[in-house]
Amino acid sequence: MTGAGVSAESGVPTFRGAEGLWEGRRAEDVATPEAFARNPRDVWDFYRWRLRKLADVKPNPGHYAIARLEQKSEHFWLITQNIDGLHAAAGSQNVIEIHGTIRFVRCHECHSRRDIREVIDEELPRCQKCDGLMRPAVVWFGEMLPPAALNAAHEAIQRCDFMLVAGTSGVVEPVASFSYWAKNNGAKIIEVNVERTPISSIADVSLFGKSGEVLPQLIGD
């Protein structure tokens, strides 16, 4: 299971702190259903800005190490809170994007999906099927997690006997509870983070450092 810390080492801006500001506003102010209903152009301007920030971002050694771990594992699931697609770019296959993905858009009305690159130059993208407004296929503040992704995560947690948790603060629910559920089901927990988190209290092993440095050493070639 991975969080923003893994992608931050690739230079992906986070929602928190100064890098989370957009034209003097908090990202939360333009990443909500209410913001989209009020001013969809503003929201689309924000996401075009985010995509420009991501244009030159590449996977880092931590992403590639996780992809190698999947290749070594008979059964493997990767639950990620990140929307940037860097795990897939590094070669990970069985990825559960619990907060959605910025690589696609979906219709606000009929929920059909398209590659965001097909519509990014349109000022206000509309659905080819129903003419509804298109929006980034991400989970906004105040929205429920996608049922399919949540169900896949629950199944993975119920079946896992080992969970590696990397680069997540362990405070954003419901994902913050995933490691606790796995622990209660008997799984061993290894945490990789730059500092202690709430997950540290239940981890069997906590390794403190950058995931891009720790994971390659931990997983190997």
Secondary structure, DSSP 8 states (H G I E B T S, - for coil): -B-HHHHHTTT---SSSGGGEETTEEGGGGSSHHHHHH-HHHHHHHHHHHHHHHTT----HHHHHHHHHHHH-SS--EEE---S-HHHHHT--SEEETTEEEEEEEETTT--EEEGGGTTTSSS-B-TTT--BEEEEE--TT----HHHHHHHHHHHHH-SEEEEES--S-STTGGGHHHHHHHTT-EEEEEESS--GGGGT-SEEEES-HHHHHHHHH--
